[in-house]
């Protein structure tokens, strides 16, 4: 079911747990004032329930470990088209795996989460989005360690709903790194940090088709 003139703003892993991010809700208020129907969905608890709060906190709050959170979603976002192979990547950054030792052998755990748990999360995330009707536009607000999760969720949703428009922006998206999204053609718009004043007319235009 397509929800006409509606926008959904998604908060995906691995943004830190804690206070609700203000930016999506401020944007939501501006979009509502422009006549659009908006809802904000926090998808992070779906993954916390599957991997545990302690592991999630390490992957979201520890700068050295955060790269592994992005890696968990990379193959689901890009396939095998980017980055080194699994063994090379995990060996290169083996020294940064220390905080995950509470989970047993960290490399084995990471592979299991990527291959078994992340697909379950993506399935559940899509079901959550679809529950109240597929919106016309979805916006992903990316801060730290959220980019690959946003791309993976977006890719799955776009396959299921080809007419859906996807926007990726936030403080984690800067002018210098937008070229990486050429490998993600299912994202319709990349809005680098600093383009906030363009977002309301952008979302209105996308909703209008």
N, CA and C atoms as a LAMMPS dump frame, in Angstrom:
ITEM: TIMESTEP
0
ITEM: NUMBER OF ATOMS
627
ITEM: BOX BOUNDS ff ff ff
-5.0000000000000000e+02 5.0000000000000000e+02
-5.0000000000000000e+02 5.0000000000000000e+02
-5.0000000000000000e+02 5.0000000000000000e+02
ITEM: ATOMS id mol type element x y z
1 1 1 N 0.844 -1.193 0
2 1 2 C 0 0 0
3 1 3 C 0.879 1.244 0
4 2 1 N 0.672 2.15 -0.922
5 2 2 C 1.441 3.389 -1.004
6 2 3 C 0.72 4.472 -0.217
7 3 1 N 1.44 5.13 0.683
8 3 2 C 0.866 6.207 1.487
9 3 3 C 1.154 7.532 0.791
10 4 1 N 0.135 8.116 0.148
11 4 2 C 0.319 9.322 -0.664
12 4 3 C 0.818 10.482 0.176
13 5 1 N 1.696 11.287 -0.407
14 5 2 C 2.228 12.503 0.208
15 5 3 C 2.857 12.25 1.564
16 6 1 N 3.41 11.072 1.787
17 6 2 C 3.996 10.777 3.086
18 6 3 C 5.5 10.584 2.983
19 7 1 N 6.165 10.918 4.072
20 7 2 C 7.617 10.786 4.197
21 7 3 C 7.909 10.008 5.474
22 8 1 N 8.845 9.076 5.4
23 8 2 C 9.333 8.374 6.581
24 8 3 C 10.807 8.695 6.762
25 9 1 N 11.175 9.092 7.982
26 9 2 C 12.561 9.365 8.336
27 9 3 C 13.064 8.219 9.201
28 10 1 N 14.144 7.571 8.761
29 10 2 C 14.625 6.369 9.422
30 10 3 C 15.918 6.619 10.182
31 11 1 N 15.992 6.064 11.393
32 11 2 C 17.21 6.069 12.204
33 11 3 C 17.703 4.627 12.267
34 12 1 N 18.85 4.347 11.647
35 12 2 C 19.345 2.977 11.506
36 12 3 C 20.613 2.781 12.331
37 13 1 N 21.03 1.521 12.567
38 13 2 C 22.319 1.261 13.213
39 13 3 C 23.458 1.832 12.368
40 14 1 N 24.58 2.215 12.956
41 14 2 C 24.931 2.052 14.337
42 14 3 C 25.023 3.401 15.037
43 15 1 N 24.009 4.238 14.909
44 15 2 C 24.032 5.453 15.715
45 15 3 C 23.942 5.066 17.18
46 16 1 N 24.581 5.886 18.042
47 16 2 C 24.649 5.549 19.461
48 16 3 C 23.258 5.505 20.063
49 17 1 N 23.1 4.668 21.08
50 17 2 C 21.874 4.648 21.857
51 17 3 C 21.881 5.86 22.779
52 18 1 N 20.719 6.288 23.164
53 18 2 C 20.674 7.424 24.068
54 18 3 C 19.646 8.436 23.628
55 19 1 N 19.958 9.732 23.786
56 19 2 C 18.966 10.772 23.464
57 19 3 C 18.502 10.681 22.012
58 20 1 N 17.244 10.987 21.808
59 20 2 C 16.684 10.987 20.461
60 20 3 C 17.373 12.071 19.633
61 21 1 N 17.844 11.75 18.422
62 21 2 C 18.498 12.775 17.601
63 21 3 C 17.501 13.857 17.206
64 22 1 N 17.907 15.109 17.361
65 22 2 C 16.988 16.213 17.113
66 22 3 C 16.796 16.499 15.629
67 23 1 N 17.848 16.316 14.83
68 23 2 C 17.776 16.746 13.426
69 23 3 C 16.601 16.132 12.662
70 24 1 N 16.384 14.809 12.703
71 24 2 C 15.247 14.261 11.948
72 24 3 C 13.904 14.814 12.413
73 25 1 N 13.775 15.071 13.72
74 25 2 C 12.493 15.555 14.217
75 25 3 C 12.292 17.029 13.865
76 26 1 N 13.377 17.799 13.814
77 26 2 C 13.261 19.166 13.339
78 26 3 C 12.87 19.19 11.867
79 27 1 N 13.515 18.317 11.089
80 27 2 C 13.147 18.226 9.675
81 27 3 C 11.704 17.778 9.533
82 28 1 N 11.293 16.804 10.341
83 28 2 C 9.912 16.336 10.289
84 28 3 C 8.923 17.455 10.554
85 29 1 N 9.225 18.308 11.523
86 29 2 C 8.328 19.419 11.835
87 29 3 C 8.238 20.392 10.662
88 30 1 N 9.365 20.63 9.991
89 30 2 C 9.353 21.538 8.835
90 30 3 C 8.58 20.929 7.668
91 31 1 N 8.7 19.619 7.489
92 31 2 C 7.969 18.965 6.404
93 31 3 C 6.471 18.966 6.672
94 32 1 N 6.094 18.756 7.927
95 32 2 C 4.671 18.803 8.273
96 32 3 C 4.108 20.197 8.035
97 33 1 N 4.892 21.213 8.384
98 33 2 C 4.442 22.588 8.161
99 33 3 C 4.258 22.876 6.676
100 34 1 N 4.96 22.104 5.833
101 34 2 C 4.84 22.269 4.38
102 34 3 C 3.714 21.412 3.804
103 35 1 N 2.971 20.732 4.664
104 35 2 C 1.805 19.982 4.215
105 35 3 C 2.02 18.502 3.993
106 36 1 N 3.183 17.963 4.366
107 36 2 C 3.457 16.547 4.164
108 36 3 C 3.153 15.75 5.43
109 37 1 N 2.802 14.492 5.244
110 37 2 C 2.628 13.564 6.359
111 37 3 C 3.97 12.909 6.651
112 38 1 N 4.402 12.958 7.896
113 38 2 C 5.743 12.498 8.252
114 38 3 C 5.67 11.578 9.464
115 39 1 N 6.467 10.522 9.41
116 39 2 C 6.674 9.709 10.61
117 39 3 C 8.16 9.403 10.719
118 40 1 N 8.642 9.249 11.935
119 40 2 C 10.031 8.894 12.196
120 40 3 C 10.063 7.523 12.844
121 41 1 N 10.9 6.652 12.317
122 41 2 C 11.014 5.286 12.837
123 41 3 C 12.442 5.028 13.295
124 42 1 N 12.58 4.513 14.495
125 42 2 C 13.878 4.122 15.044
126 42 3 C 14.03 2.616 14.862
127 43 1 N 14.919 2.22 13.947
128 43 2 C 15.126 0.8 13.668
129 43 3 C 16.231 0.178 14.508
130 44 1 N 16.94 0.975 15.277
131 44 2 C 18.064 0.453 16.058
132 44 3 C 17.65 -0.641 17.046
133 45 1 N 16.507 -0.499 17.755
134 45 2 C 16.141 -1.544 18.716
135 45 3 C 15.972 -2.927 18.091
136 46 1 N 15.638 -2.989 16.802
137 46 2 C 15.502 -4.292 16.153
138 46 3 C 16.828 -5.041 16.156
139 47 1 N 17.938 -4.323 15.982
140 47 2 C 19.244 -4.972 15.993
141 47 3 C 19.759 -5.181 17.41
142 48 1 N 19.489 -4.231 18.304
143 48 2 C 19.896 -4.39 19.708
144 48 3 C 19.307 -5.679 20.279
145 49 1 N 18.063 -5.965 19.939
146 49 2 C 17.414 -7.176 20.446
147 49 3 C 18.083 -8.442 19.948
148 50 1 N 18.763 -8.357 18.798
149 50 2 C 19.369 -9.544 18.201
150 50 3 C 20.821 -9.756 18.641
151 51 1 N 21.564 -8.665 18.911
152 51 2 C 22.988 -8.828 19.234
153 51 3 C 23.317 -8.447 20.669
154 52 1 N 22.383 -7.857 21.378
155 52 2 C 22.636 -7.462 22.753
156 52 3 C 23.093 -6.019 22.866
157 53 1 N 22.747 -5.393 23.975
158 53 2 C 23.047 -3.974 24.175
159 53 3 C 24.547 -3.731 24.298
160 54 1 N 25.274 -4.643 24.988
161 54 2 C 26.705 -4.442 25.168
162 54 3 C 27.455 -4.438 23.85
163 55 1 N 27.173 -5.404 22.994
164 55 2 C 27.834 -5.466 21.695
165 55 3 C 27.457 -4.259 20.842
166 56 1 N 26.187 -3.879 20.875
167 56 2 C 25.762 -2.721 20.088
168 56 3 C 26.501 -1.465 20.545
169 57 1 N 26.631 -1.29 21.85
170 57 2 C 27.312 -0.096 22.354
171 57 3 C 28.763 -0.053 21.889
172 58 1 N 29.455 -1.185 21.907
173 58 2 C 30.843 -1.18 21.449
174 58 3 C 30.926 -0.797 19.969
175 59 1 N 30.024 -1.315 19.172
176 59 2 C 30.057 -1.053 17.731
177 59 3 C 29.637 0.372 17.389
178 60 1 N 28.892 1.015 18.274
179 60 2 C 28.393 2.357 17.971
180 60 3 C 29.177 3.457 18.676
181 61 1 N 29.802 3.155 19.802
182 61 2 C 30.432 4.196 20.604
183 61 3 C 31.955 4.174 20.543
184 62 1 N 32.546 3.06 20.145
185 62 2 C 33.994 2.921 20.132
186 62 3 C 34.511 3.217 18.724
187 63 1 N 35.286 4.292 18.584
188 63 2 C 35.738 4.698 17.25
189 63 3 C 36.554 3.615 16.558
190 64 1 N 37.358 2.873 17.316
191 64 2 C 38.162 1.824 16.709
192 64 3 C 37.347 0.634 16.249
193 65 1 N 36.24 0.366 16.928
194 65 2 C 35.396 -0.794 16.628
195 65 3 C 34.311 -0.446 15.611
196 66 1 N 34.002 0.843 15.463
197 66 2 C 32.894 1.243 14.603
198 66 3 C 33.02 0.763 13.174
199 67 1 N 34.245 0.641 12.681
200 67 2 C 34.434 0.177 11.297
201 67 3 C 33.861 -1.224 11.086
202 68 1 N 33.851 -2.038 12.144
203 68 2 C 33.296 -3.383 12.014
204 68 3 C 31.776 -3.346 11.899
205 69 1 N 31.146 -2.334 12.508
206 69 2 C 29.707 -2.162 12.334
207 69 3 C 29.365 -1.843 10.897
208 70 1 N 30.174 -0.971 10.272
209 70 2 C 29.961 -0.682 8.851
210 70 3 C 30.201 -1.936 8.01
211 71 1 N 31.233 -2.715 8.358
212 71 2 C 31.559 -3.939 7.613
213 71 3 C 30.409 -4.944 7.659
214 72 1 N 29.708 -5.027 8.789
215 72 2 C 28.604 -5.98 8.909
216 72 3 C 27.552 -5.772 7.826
217 73 1 N 27.389 -4.523 7.383
218 73 2 C 26.357 -4.207 6.398
219 73 3 C 26.905 -4.03 4.986
220 74 1 N 28.232 -4.022 4.826
221 74 2 C 28.792 -3.639 3.525
222 74 3 C 28.411 -4.595 2.407
223 75 1 N 28.483 -5.901 2.647
224 75 2 C 28.153 -6.837 1.571
225 75 3 C 26.664 -6.805 1.245
226 76 1 N 25.829 -6.453 2.23
227 76 2 C 24.394 -6.352 1.99
228 76 3 C 24.054 -5.069 1.236
229 77 1 N 24.953 -4.089 1.313
230 77 2 C 24.753 -2.851 0.574
231 77 3 C 25.33 -2.939 -0.829
232 78 1 N 26.587 -3.399 -0.935
233 78 2 C 27.31 -3.337 -2.204
234 78 3 C 27.567 -4.69 -2.848
235 79 1 N 27.306 -5.806 -2.153
236 79 2 C 27.78 -7.085 -2.64
237 79 3 C 29.283 -7.171 -2.433
238 80 1 N 29.988 -7.761 -3.364
239 80 2 C 31.438 -7.908 -3.248
240 80 3 C 32.188 -6.876 -4.082
241 81 1 N 31.543 -5.755 -4.393
242 81 2 C 32.127 -4.806 -5.338
243 81 3 C 33.111 -3.841 -4.703
244 82 1 N 33.136 -3.728 -3.386
245 82 2 C 34.019 -2.746 -2.755
246 82 3 C 34.783 -3.387 -1.606
247 83 1 N 35.935 -2.783 -1.304
248 83 2 C 36.686 -3.149 -0.122
249 83 3 C 37.475 -4.432 -0.277
250 84 1 N 38.361 -4.687 0.701
251 84 2 C 39.151 -5.917 0.692
252 84 3 C 38.294 -7.129 1.035
253 85 1 N 38.848 -8.33 0.824
254 85 2 C 38.16 -9.55 1.213
255 85 3 C 38.035 -9.645 2.723
256 86 1 N 37.167 -10.553 3.163
257 86 2 C 36.898 -10.687 4.595
258 86 3 C 38.165 -10.958 5.389
259 87 1 N 38.936 -11.957 4.969
260 87 2 C 40.133 -12.325 5.723
261 87 3 C 41.117 -11.172 5.779
262 88 1 N 41.318 -10.5 4.656
263 88 2 C 42.252 -9.375 4.623
264 88 3 C 41.789 -8.257 5.543
265 89 1 N 40.498 -7.936 5.501
266 89 2 C 39.972 -6.853 6.33
267 89 3 C 40.123 -7.181 7.816
268 90 1 N 39.705 -8.376 8.207
269 90 2 C 39.738 -8.734 9.619
270 90 3 C 41.162 -8.876 10.141
271 91 1 N 42.07 -9.294 9.284
272 91 2 C 43.472 -9.385 9.694
273 91 3 C 44.096 -8 9.801
274 92 1 N 43.773 -7.134 8.864
275 92 2 C 44.352 -5.794 8.859
276 92 3 C 44.002 -5.042 10.128
277 93 1 N 42.79 -5.222 10.624
278 93 2 C 42.335 -4.474 11.789
279 93 3 C 42.177 -5.363 13.025
280 94 1 N 42.921 -6.46 13.071
281 94 2 C 42.807 -7.404 14.188
282 94 3 C 43.076 -6.735 15.532
283 95 1 N 43.991 -5.77 15.554
284 95 2 C 44.342 -5.124 16.815
285 95 3 C 43.187 -4.32 17.397
286 96 1 N 42.186 -3.968 16.571
287 96 2 C 41.047 -3.176 17.043
288 96 3 C 39.888 -4.028 17.542
289 97 1 N 40.054 -5.347 17.521
290 97 2 C 38.961 -6.239 17.904
291 97 3 C 38.854 -6.452 19.406
292 98 1 N 39.818 -5.933 20.171
293 98 2 C 39.87 -6.19 21.6
294 98 3 C 38.574 -5.989 22.36
295 99 1 N 37.891 -4.852 22.181
296 99 2 C 36.669 -4.63 22.956
297 99 3 C 35.567 -5.656 22.695
298 100 1 N 35.648 -6.414 21.599
299 100 2 C 34.609 -7.403 21.305
300 100 3 C 34.936 -8.784 21.862
301 101 1 N 36.027 -8.916 22.61
302 101 2 C 36.409 -10.244 23.106
303 101 3 C 35.433 -10.792 24.137
304 102 1 N 34.607 -9.911 24.714
305 102 2 C 33.59 -10.383 25.651
306 102 3 C 32.599 -11.315 24.966
307 103 1 N 32.594 -11.323 23.651
308 103 2 C 31.633 -12.121 22.891
309 103 3 C 32.215 -13.459 22.454
310 104 1 N 33.406 -13.804 22.932
311 104 2 C 34.081 -15.007 22.456
312 104 3 C 35.053 -14.631 21.36
313 105 1 N 35.244 -15.504 20.398
314 105 2 C 36.175 -15.242 19.303
315 105 3 C 35.547 -14.192 18.381
316 106 1 N 36.08 -12.975 18.33
317 106 2 C 35.365 -11.88 17.661
318 106 3 C 35.204 -12.054 16.16
319 107 1 N 36.182 -12.65 15.481
320 107 2 C 36.056 -12.786 14.022
321 107 3 C 34.907 -13.728 13.672
322 108 1 N 34.824 -14.824 14.391
323 108 2 C 33.728 -15.774 14.14
324 108 3 C 32.39 -15.123 14.444
325 109 1 N 32.332 -14.355 15.523
326 109 2 C 31.086 -13.685 15.904
327 109 3 C 30.673 -12.684 14.828
328 110 1 N 31.617 -11.889 14.346
329 110 2 C 31.295 -10.895 13.328
330 110 3 C 30.758 -11.543 12.056
331 111 1 N 31.379 -12.623 11.634
332 111 2 C 30.906 -13.308 10.423
333 111 3 C 29.489 -13.849 10.62
334 112 1 N 29.224 -14.394 11.801
335 112 2 C 27.873 -14.936 12.058
336 112 3 C 26.843 -13.819 12.061
337 113 1 N 27.179 -12.699 12.689
338 113 2 C 26.233 -11.574 12.717
339 113 3 C 25.955 -11.094 11.297
340 114 1 N 27.011 -10.953 10.496
341 114 2 C 26.83 -10.475 9.117
342 114 3 C 25.994 -11.445 8.293
343 115 1 N 26.281 -12.75 8.401
344 115 2 C 25.669 -13.725 7.509
345 115 3 C 24.299 -14.201 7.976
346 116 1 N 24.04 -14.151 9.295
347 116 2 C 22.788 -14.697 9.818
348 116 3 C 21.87 -13.628 10.42
349 117 1 N 22.439 -12.724 11.197
350 117 2 C 21.62 -11.78 11.958
351 117 3 C 21.241 -10.558 11.121
352 118 1 N 22.201 -10.007 10.372
353 118 2 C 21.886 -8.815 9.569
354 118 3 C 20.773 -9.095 8.554
355 119 1 N 20.763 -10.231 7.841
356 119 2 C 19.617 -10.491 6.956
357 119 3 C 18.28 -10.504 7.694
358 120 1 N 18.264 -11.035 8.914
359 120 2 C 17.038 -11.016 9.71
360 120 3 C 16.647 -9.576 10.049
361 121 1 N 17.639 -8.777 10.421
362 121 2 C 17.359 -7.373 10.732
363 121 3 C 16.79 -6.65 9.52
364 122 1 N 17.385 -6.854 8.342
365 122 2 C 16.904 -6.178 7.14
366 122 3 C 15.474 -6.582 6.817
367 123 1 N 15.168 -7.855 6.985
368 123 2 C 13.792 -8.326 6.764
369 123 3 C 12.836 -7.631 7.731
370 124 1 N 13.208 -7.606 9.021
371 124 2 C 12.337 -7.005 10.028
372 124 3 C 12.222 -5.493 9.84
373 125 1 N 13.316 -4.857 9.412
374 125 2 C 13.285 -3.413 9.192
375 125 3 C 12.314 -3.059 8.074
376 126 1 N 12.352 -3.813 6.989
377 126 2 C 11.42 -3.559 5.884
378 126 3 C 9.978 -3.775 6.326
379 127 1 N 9.744 -4.814 7.103
380 127 2 C 8.393 -5.083 7.585
381 127 3 C 7.892 -3.941 8.467
382 128 1 N 8.786 -3.386 9.271
383 128 2 C 8.404 -2.267 10.141
384 128 3 C 8.032 -1.047 9.306
385 129 1 N 8.814 -0.771 8.284
386 129 2 C 8.529 0.377 7.419
387 129 3 C 7.196 0.193 6.694
388 130 1 N 6.951 -1.012 6.236
389 130 2 C 5.758 -1.287 5.43
390 130 3 C 4.481 -1.378 6.249
391 131 1 N 4.622 -1.525 7.558
392 131 2 C 3.468 -1.812 8.406
393 131 3 C 2.36 -0.776 8.27
394 132 1 N 2.728 0.493 8.205
395 132 2 C 1.719 1.552 8.115
396 132 3 C 1.538 2.071 6.699
397 133 1 N 2.057 1.342 5.724
398 133 2 C 1.951 1.779 4.335
399 133 3 C 3.269 2.33 3.832
400 134 1 N 3.631 1.955 2.634
401 134 2 C 4.903 2.389 2.056
402 134 3 C 4.83 3.882 1.759
403 135 1 N 5.778 4.668 2.266
404 135 2 C 5.736 6.108 2.011
405 135 3 C 6.143 6.435 0.583
406 136 1 N 5.941 7.671 0.214
407 136 2 C 6.422 8.124 -1.093
408 136 3 C 7.93 8.317 -1.086
409 137 1 N 8.454 8.786 0.065
410 137 2 C 9.873 9.095 0.191
411 137 3 C 10.37 8.624 1.545
412 138 1 N 11.591 8.095 1.567
413 138 2 C 12.267 7.759 2.819
414 138 3 C 13.545 8.571 2.909
415 139 1 N 13.773 9.173 4.078
416 139 2 C 15.005 9.9 4.335
417 139 3 C 15.819 9.183 5.394
418 140 1 N 17.096 8.995 5.112
419 140 2 C 18.037 8.403 6.075
420 140 3 C 18.942 9.509 6.6
421 141 1 N 18.993 9.669 7.916
422 141 2 C 19.91 10.623 8.532
423 141 3 C 21.14 9.859 9.009
424 142 1 N 22.278 10.093 8.368
425 142 2 C 23.502 9.342 8.674
426 142 3 C 24.456 10.185 9.496
427 143 1 N 24.794 9.664 10.66
428 143 2 C 25.862 10.237 11.457
429 143 3 C 27.046 9.27 11.357
430 144 1 N 27.593 8.855 12.478
431 144 2 C 28.74 7.948 12.427
432 144 3 C 28.281 6.497 12.336
433 145 1 N 28.952 5.726 11.507
434 145 2 C 28.77 4.275 11.391
435 145 3 C 27.353 3.881 10.977
436 146 1 N 26.65 4.732 10.23
437 146 2 C 25.285 4.423 9.791
438 146 3 C 25.168 4.259 8.28
439 147 1 N 26.199 4.597 7.541
440 147 2 C 26.047 4.699 6.091
441 147 3 C 25.696 3.365 5.453
442 148 1 N 26.446 2.311 5.746
443 148 2 C 26.201 1.03 5.072
444 148 3 C 24.867 0.417 5.486
445 149 1 N 24.469 0.622 6.732
446 149 2 C 23.148 0.128 7.145
447 149 3 C 22.051 0.848 6.368
448 150 1 N 22.192 2.173 6.194
449 150 2 C 21.198 2.918 5.424
450 150 3 C 21.152 2.43 3.983
451 151 1 N 22.323 2.206 3.389
452 151 2 C 22.356 1.734 2.009
453 151 3 C 21.744 0.344 1.879
454 152 1 N 22 -0.532 2.858
455 152 2 C 21.47 -1.897 2.793
456 152 3 C 19.958 -1.914 2.971
457 153 1 N 19.453 -1.15 3.94
458 153 2 C 17.999 -1.063 4.124
459 153 3 C 17.359 -0.451 2.882
460 154 1 N 17.958 0.62 2.372
461 154 2 C 17.418 1.265 1.187
462 154 3 C 17.41 0.354 -0.021
463 155 1 N 18.477 -0.411 -0.205
464 155 2 C 18.547 -1.321 -1.349
465 155 3 C 17.429 -2.357 -1.3
466 156 1 N 17.197 -2.904 -0.117
467 156 2 C 16.148 -3.921 0.017
468 156 3 C 14.767 -3.318 -0.22
469 157 1 N 14.532 -2.13 0.322
470 157 2 C 13.234 -1.485 0.135
471 157 3 C 13.003 -1.121 -1.325
472 158 1 N 14.05 -0.651 -1.997
473 158 2 C 13.91 -0.253 -3.394
474 158 3 C 13.585 -1.451 -4.279
475 159 1 N 14.166 -2.597 -3.968
476 159 2 C 13.846 -3.81 -4.725
477 159 3 C 12.378 -4.175 -4.567
478 160 1 N 11.854 -3.978 -3.368
479 160 2 C 10.474 -4.348 -3.103
480 160 3 C 9.496 -3.297 -3.606
481 161 1 N 9.946 -2.04 -3.666
482 161 2 C 9.06 -0.93 -4.042
483 161 3 C 9.829 0.009 -4.973
484 162 1 N 9.931 -0.325 -6.243
485 162 2 C 10.786 0.44 -7.167
486 162 3 C 10.433 1.917 -7.286
487 163 1 N 9.188 2.294 -7.021
488 163 2 C 8.792 3.703 -7.149
489 163 3 C 9.163 4.529 -5.932
490 164 1 N 9.582 3.894 -4.865
491 164 2 C 9.958 4.579 -3.644
492 164 3 C 11.196 5.45 -3.881
493 165 1 N 11.173 6.691 -3.387
494 165 2 C 12.312 7.595 -3.505
495 165 3 C 13.11 7.59 -2.198
496 166 1 N 14.436 7.548 -2.319
497 166 2 C 15.311 7.438 -1.157
498 166 3 C 16.28 8.621 -1.124
499 167 1 N 16.377 9.254 0.042
500 167 2 C 17.274 10.39 0.256
501 167 3 C 18.212 10.045 1.396
502 168 1 N 19.501 10.267 1.178
503 168 2 C 20.491 10 2.221
504 168 3 C 21.246 11.283 2.512
505 169 1 N 21.236 11.696 3.776
506 169 2 C 21.915 12.923 4.173
507 169 3 C 22.329 12.867 5.627
508 170 1 N 22.712 14.001 6.184
509 170 2 C 23.133 14.066 7.565
510 170 3 C 24.593 14.455 7.706
511 171 1 N 25.035 14.57 8.943
512 171 2 C 26.39 15.04 9.214
513 171 3 C 27.459 14.073 8.727
514 172 1 N 27.09 12.806 8.535
515 172 2 C 28.057 11.832 8.049
516 172 3 C 28.248 11.858 6.545
517 173 1 N 27.463 12.669 5.847
518 173 2 C 27.553 12.753 4.384
519 173 3 C 28.113 14.127 4.03
520 174 1 N 29.317 14.145 3.493
521 174 2 C 29.984 15.406 3.15
522 174 3 C 30.293 15.44 1.664
523 175 1 N 30.545 16.627 1.169
524 175 2 C 30.825 16.799 -0.264
525 175 3 C 31.933 15.885 -0.739
526 176 1 N 32.954 15.702 0.093
527 176 2 C 34.112 14.924 -0.334
528 176 3 C 33.881 13.437 -0.451
529 177 1 N 32.819 12.9 0.166
530 177 2 C 32.624 11.452 0.108
531 177 3 C 31.394 11.026 -0.673
532 178 1 N 30.755 11.951 -1.389
533 178 2 C 29.538 11.582 -2.113
534 178 3 C 29.823 10.697 -3.318
535 179 1 N 31.062 10.684 -3.813
536 179 2 C 31.353 9.842 -4.977
537 179 3 C 31.173 8.364 -4.665
538 180 1 N 31.307 7.977 -3.392
539 180 2 C 31.138 6.567 -3.042
540 180 3 C 29.726 6.081 -3.32
541 181 1 N 28.767 7.004 -3.393
542 181 2 C 27.382 6.6 -3.606
543 181 3 C 27.077 6.311 -5.075
544 182 1 N 28.059 6.499 -5.946
545 182 2 C 27.877 6.079 -7.336
546 182 3 C 27.685 4.569 -7.422
547 183 1 N 28.163 3.839 -6.406
548 183 2 C 27.976 2.389 -6.357
549 183 3 C 26.628 2.013 -5.752
550 184 1 N 25.822 3.005 -5.406
551 184 2 C 24.509 2.751 -4.805
552 184 3 C 23.438 3.475 -5.609
553 185 1 N 23.163 3.034 -6.842
554 185 2 C 22.228 3.763 -7.703
555 185 3 C 20.784 3.722 -7.224
556 186 1 N 20.489 2.92 -6.229
557 186 2 C 19.121 2.885 -5.707
558 186 3 C 18.84 4.094 -4.807
559 187 1 N 19.88 4.834 -4.409
560 187 2 C 19.673 6.078 -3.672
561 187 3 C 19.397 7.183 -4.684
562 188 1 N 18.256 7.86 -4.536
563 188 2 C 17.857 8.87 -5.515
564 188 3 C 18.569 10.198 -5.304
565 189 1 N 18.792 10.573 -4.059
566 189 2 C 19.407 11.865 -3.76
567 189 3 C 20.381 11.706 -2.601
568 190 1 N 21.584 12.276 -2.749
569 190 2 C 22.532 12.409 -1.647
570 190 3 C 22.584 13.882 -1.281
571 191 1 N 22.277 14.193 -0.024
572 191 2 C 22.224 15.578 0.441
573 191 3 C 23.354 15.801 1.438
574 192 1 N 24.493 16.328 0.993
575 192 2 C 25.623 16.517 1.903
576 192 3 C 25.291 17.483 3.03
577 193 1 N 26.054 17.386 4.098
578 193 2 C 25.926 18.334 5.199
579 193 3 C 26.087 19.751 4.67
580 194 1 N 25.21 20.641 5.116
581 194 2 C 25.243 22.016 4.632
582 194 3 C 24.159 22.339 3.628
583 195 1 N 23.364 21.337 3.26
584 195 2 C 22.291 21.574 2.282
585 195 3 C 20.908 21.534 2.939
586 196 1 N 20.867 21.747 4.256
587 196 2 C 19.619 21.585 5.004
588 196 3 C 18.486 22.471 4.486
589 197 1 N 18.823 23.674 4.021
590 197 2 C 17.775 24.601 3.571
591 197 3 C 17.09 24.124 2.296
592 198 1 N 17.698 23.168 1.597
593 198 2 C 17.102 22.649 0.364
594 198 3 C 16.182 21.455 0.619
595 199 1 N 16.164 20.939 1.842
596 199 2 C 15.498 19.663 2.075
597 199 3 C 13.983 19.741 1.941
598 200 1 N 13.365 20.806 2.442
599 200 2 C 11.902 20.89 2.356
600 200 3 C 11.44 20.937 0.909
601 201 1 N 11.969 21.826 0.059
602 201 2 C 11.548 21.788 -1.351
603 201 3 C 11.931 20.486 -2.031
604 202 1 N 13.048 19.883 -1.636
605 202 2 C 13.443 18.602 -2.223
606 202 3 C 12.405 17.527 -1.917
607 203 1 N 12.046 17.369 -0.644
608 203 2 C 11.075 16.334 -0.286
609 203 3 C 9.714 16.616 -0.914
610 204 1 N 9.308 17.862 -0.986
611 204 2 C 8.034 18.201 -1.627
612 204 3 C 8.051 17.8 -3.096
613 205 1 N 9.16 18.054 -3.778
614 205 2 C 9.256 17.704 -5.189
615 205 3 C 9.239 16.19 -5.39
616 206 1 N 9.93 15.46 -4.526
617 206 2 C 9.95 14.003 -4.654
618 206 3 C 8.578 13.4 -4.382
619 207 1 N 7.892 13.906 -3.364
620 207 2 C 6.543 13.413 -3.063
621 207 3 C 5.607 13.689 -4.23
622 208 1 N 5.802 14.831 -4.888
623 208 2 C 4.944 15.202 -6.011
624 208 3 C 5.268 14.409 -7.277
625 209 1 N 6.359 13.659 -7.245
626 209 2 C 6.717 12.821 -8.394
627 209 3 C 7.706 13.438 -9.336
